[in-house]
Amino acid sequence: MQHSRSGGAAGGVATTETDNLIASDKVEGTPVYDTGGERLGSVYNLMIEKRSGKVRYAVMSFGGFLGIGERYHPLPWEKLTYDPALGGYVVDIPHERLQAAPSFARDETPWRDPLYGESLHGYYGLPFPRI
Amino acid sequence: MQHSRSGGAAGGVATTETDNLIASDKVEGTPVYDTGGERLGSVYNLMIEKRSGKVRYAVMSFGGFLGIGERYHPLPWEKLTYDPALGGYVVDIPHERLQAAPSFARDETPWRDPLYGESLHGYYGLPFPRI
């Protein structure tokens, strides 16, 4: 993920963000936009690789946008770019790719499948990271 | 951080944890114990390096334990080990080291100091990671 300096942050932000670091509970709930500035949804949570401590996926909640309904779309972390002007993340993924992307309902357990992560990276055309 | 297989997880856990991945909002609030199994507090949030996507610190809330009061103690992620039997993280740090460790109150902004992270790693005897 790329981040720009947020500059002129309000008081509440000061304890949870620096130029280099950002707090997990600040990322959760942050809005996500397409490259045209249209709001797609927000970050639901982050999936972190236990051993390396690396964030692998930002799980997006699209909240019904694009007719997707209340489903969760895990995006490889590298696909998100922070835009300080928008105050949210931008994903450069066409709507139809997002609509057809791997996603799950609240009661589904896709992470149980050991190949799920690999399929996500594959879908977004990214190499699957080997630790 | 080290994690062990949690095994026999309840339904609610299934969507937020695998053998390799764990959800950020599951880590937040997870209890933290000393090596004797005494509860010290809980994880308040995680500080993530924006560019690399790596979790650098788990910020502990000690909630008054050890006479520390309501302060936040950032611990390098490597210092936490997950214990499935306890259902929480264990830190192998003597109480007096924790009591004297770098910490901040809710209204303080330590992360603004570009050398803060380096001082944290130094305090806990760990090399500061260069990206």
Interface residues (C-beta under 8 A of the other chain):
Chain A: M1 Q2 H3 A14 T15 T16 E17 T18 D19 N20 L21 I22 A23 S24 D25 K26 V27 E28 N45 L46 M47 I48 E49 K50 R51 S52 G53 K54 V55 R56 Y57 V59 W77 E78 Y82 F104 R106 D107 E108 T109 P110 W111 R112 P114 G117
Chain B: M1 Q2 H3 A14 T15 T16 E17 T18 D19 N20 L21 I22 A23 S24 D25 K26 V27 E28 N45 L46 M47 I48 E49 K50 R51 S52 G53 K54 V55 R56 Y57 V59 W77 E78 Y82 F104 R106 D107 E108 T109 P110 W111 R112 P114 G117
